[in-house]
């Protein structure tokens, strides 16, 4: 039984009306288009994709942080038996911070710049755990200590701008784990950080999952981070999962042309020098709606006319549990996959 | 003779205080004595984390910031001492590609205007007609349609904007292009397109690149020689392959071990060297070796008192560490934890 079970989640942003001159901005935008995945306790599930693929919107929808006006959310997201998406504001507010927690990409803009760190950490302890005064302060100090912030008593009195980027992200993690949440959503938690600091934060998250059995939903664009951390990976493109597999299976046999192309276009530290990169042509802007066919078709090297007739379904062409949304997947017999030279 | 030689380059920014009189109360030692050579037709990659001075160094080569000391010798001329007007004239031979493609293009100029402005300033092309012909040729080379000429920056995607930035450098027929984080603002699938483009252009035009980036995998892919910077100075320099095969400086070791590789087998096997704490402030860098406050191999002697010089340890491989040979031979022990304890242990460090 999984802790979180997301079923056909969709998020549509309404346009600004359909009057004369409304143009592109006037049309509704489907940011997430039927995404399903499960997260079990102690499991790390990755949502991977490039900008605009809907990974952050998915997280915001689960946390109930999308604006109510102009946004329609569909599907179900069962957390411990209750549907997060249809839950009332008051109810989800009780869950948020205590059972569900989120870490954002930019630690500076997720902290209040005019309130000391200590007040921001104790706020959660007071709201969800009823701790007050000295007890709350002590608990806050021990939380900061736990995430490796030296001299926590002094840091509690400081403001966000006085902390370094890595330190701020640790403070956010401290706030996120303050009530021992059962599900932690991390939206690009290390993208704004330097690589040695990124290594520190990733180890910290790993330890949290190992020791506390927290379920972690990791949202990132970095396939390297995914390879080291996630158990199960969902690759998103234009609002839909195009490939879902265990991490070893995915990296050994990327089967959707997009996942395959993505892995071919990353410079690897351990690759022999001179090995050319195989980029995916075009950019995500020239997308077509999933309803009319495969949204990746205009950039795909393997596309056929079949790709433009109806929405491709998730199938398991290679191994059980390895789902791929493609009518013409990259399979072992497909030698052209390795020989494909892409002109940029 | 190398095309571009930096010798002891320093860039110090004064820190001022006071309402009526600006008193200089200290300096930020952004770049503090960097010497390196960039060979013609090659790519030199500078890597380091934010605040290590790599961008400032790149800007100093073009004299976009004032150089406090040292020499920047380009093709036999010391740029650091060149009068401003002479510097302006030589600048078309040294061009720059910036990180943020939207921020570095004027939103109110169309592409033709952006690209021809530099040409007019440097007297390239007799008239606008000739310049337009040349711009069209360059646009085709960077993979942009000819109808881009009359369009504005906002009409292009991120990858296309970076191509415009590259075209802007190319129209001036430069010898050296300094690329400051050329792909870090782009999505991974677009990154590869731009990296390949830079490599193709280097081959067809014989360009020399100084690539500044924080992403070690990108730098390793594109560079012939790599220099690793930490807090204003070079700590290690080697050919791309030698650096990957055997990093000698403790900081390089930690940096390389921290770069995620998209391969679960590699990720599971490797030992991460985690560092204690954060980068110290470049306004008050630690005495002695600047890395000693975080170094896992810090020794009792020398590290805290004596600043190591870059010394040659193998052909073309320079390292600034007192104990590089001993660490390599395994005769000195780690003095700090490098596992998860490095992250969670908050015991105060002795300075």
Interface residues (C-beta under 8 A of the other chain):
Chain A: X50 X51 X145 X146 X147 X148 X149 X150 X151 X152 X164 X165 X166 X167 X194 X195 X196 X197 X198 X199 X200 X202 X203 X204 X207 X221 X222 X223 X224 X225 X226 X227 X228 X247 X248 X251 X261 X262 X263 X264 X265 X266 X267 X268 X269 X270 X271 X273 X276 X277 X278 X279 X280 X281 X283 X284 X285 X299 X344
Chain B: X49 X50 X143 X157 X158 X159 X160 X187 X188 X189 X190 X191 X192 X193 X195 X196 X197 X214 X215 X216 X217 X218 X220 X221 X222 X240 X241 X244 X254 X255 X256 X257 X258 X259 X260 X261 X262 X263 X264 X265 X266 X267 X268 X272 X274 X275 X277 X278 X279 X340 X342 X343 X344 X345 X346 X347 X348 X349
